[in-house]
């Protein structure tokens, strides 16, 4: 578990490059997700696209959940230790709206249930044996940092804005960017936007590494997303191959219809939930992380938002400035 105490925090690099300026940090997050969407749009609409990258473990879990009970249930072997931010009710409602719009053109997609929605603030360990995860939990408890981790947001408020759907060949997510002084629907002090979500990620990462625990997180990239849908089948996106040999081929028209729907959803999100010059905004366009529920240290088979909560931090309620 040991780690060189002088090793720099990789999440600090962006803050340094942006001179600790929340506007520059937001721009970097926005650029990252826009470029990523553009890249995957080109890939999905290419005539060379071979179909979705199916999540086989989730497919098996879903199939066994619908079984008659006589089949031995499939068990996800991957145990994780993660610091989650669970979305408040108004963000869950926004996710439900987006999921319904997607379902209209892609009913075979697996949609994350509301109780499993989460944003990974810090991935401490993933895809490990259960015993190894339990040892890591004991390690953090032994260093008395668990309470500090889950209560981080009670003392350092941070805000996410500008929801947008991001997508690739495996899944779709509702993504956000750190706030940078925009108007607010709450009593949140906009000056507090100097402490961004990226600062939070850096700080909780630092708390863990100071205990000597070495992490290899997947989400070093500029990530503030809630996975809302995953592909578990090609159904609805294939056609019978008219050529000799039969089989199935990708229905590129259906793929294009889904991409078009996501693009229209993003136009709607920007029009209705982003911040306009007249200051009229919707509360669904911003998320004070920690609102209603503090950070959650989650262990176990939590890859899809389940698992077991080791400890949940103190949440808070922020008064609304608009009816």
Secondary structure as GFF3:
##gff-version 3
##sequence-region A 1 323
A	DSSP	alpha_helix	12	17	.	.	.	ID=ss1
A	DSSP	alpha_helix	22	45	.	.	.	ID=ss2
A	DSSP	alpha_helix	56	65	.	.	.	ID=ss3
A	DSSP	beta_strand	79	85	.	.	.	ID=ss4
A	DSSP	alpha_helix	89	103	.	.	.	ID=ss5
A	DSSP	beta_strand	110	111	.	.	.	ID=ss6
A	DSSP	three_ten_helix	114	116	.	.	.	ID=ss7
A	DSSP	beta_strand	119	128	.	.	.	ID=ss8
A	DSSP	alpha_helix	130	142	.	.	.	ID=ss9
A	DSSP	alpha_helix	146	150	.	.	.	ID=ss10
A	DSSP	alpha_helix	152	155	.	.	.	ID=ss11
A	DSSP	beta_strand	158	167	.	.	.	ID=ss12
A	DSSP	beta_strand	171	178	.	.	.	ID=ss13
A	DSSP	three_ten_helix	190	194	.	.	.	ID=ss14
A	DSSP	alpha_helix	197	209	.	.	.	ID=ss15
A	DSSP	beta_strand	225	230	.	.	.	ID=ss16
A	DSSP	beta_strand	238	240	.	.	.	ID=ss17
A	DSSP	beta_strand	248	250	.	.	.	ID=ss18
A	DSSP	alpha_helix	252	273	.	.	.	ID=ss19
A	DSSP	three_ten_helix	283	285	.	.	.	ID=ss20
A	DSSP	beta_strand	286	289	.	.	.	ID=ss21
A	DSSP	beta_strand	296	300	.	.	.	ID=ss22
A	DSSP	beta_strand	308	312	.	.	.	ID=ss23
###
